Each structure stands twice: as structure tokens, then as C-alpha cells.
Amino acid sequence: MPRVIIEPHPPFDVEAGTSLLDASEDAGFALESDCGGVAACNACRVDVLEGMENLSPEGDEEAPFLDADDQRLGCQACVLGDVRVRPAAGL
Ligand code: FES
């Protein structure tokens, strides 16, 4: 199973295909979410520190929310392999 690190929390394993938002909720330290995970609030945005290639491809609905190439929406990015992220600065 893929290993996820959401800084500053300890690593945990998730089923492949789980969104970062769902994975964080399952692990007990949920990313912020004000829209229920439908790419409408931007609260779940993360900086991807390692493993961008191990996330599902970026969807068109994410682009308006992302300020940098290393960012994703946690509700839209599904974990396919090991990844390390942190909540985006300024949120
Ligand atoms: S939870 Fe609202 S954009 Fe991801």
C-alpha cells in the first residue's frame, strides 16, 4: 500500500486510489475542507514535497486553485504511490 506523509504528522499507509483528503480523515488528522471535497473551496490545497508522479493526474477543475506546479487539491489528488505533502502556506 502507498505510504503517505502529511506534514507534520507521522506516515501512514492507504489503499491506492484514496484521495489525500479521505486519507487524511481516515488517519485522524484531516486536511481542511469547506466544500465536502468537490473542488470548490480551496481549503484542502497542499504543497507536494515528494511523489507528485504518484498522484492521479491533475483535473481541469483544480487549475483555478493552484498557484504553483507543486500544488494539488487534496480532495482531487488520489494516492497511487508514496507521497509527502503539507497543507499549502497561507491557508
Ligand atoms: S475540499 Fe474543497 S476544494 Fe478540496
Boltz pocket constraint, residues with backbone or C-beta under 6 A from the ligand:
constraints:
  - pocket:
      binder: B
      contacts: [[A, 21], [A, 32], [A, 33], [A, 34], [A, 35], [A, 36], [A, 37], [A, 38], [A, 39], [A, 40], [A, 41], [A, 42], [A, 43], [A, 44], [A, 45], [A, 73], [A, 74], [A, 75], [A, 76]]
      max_distance: 6.0
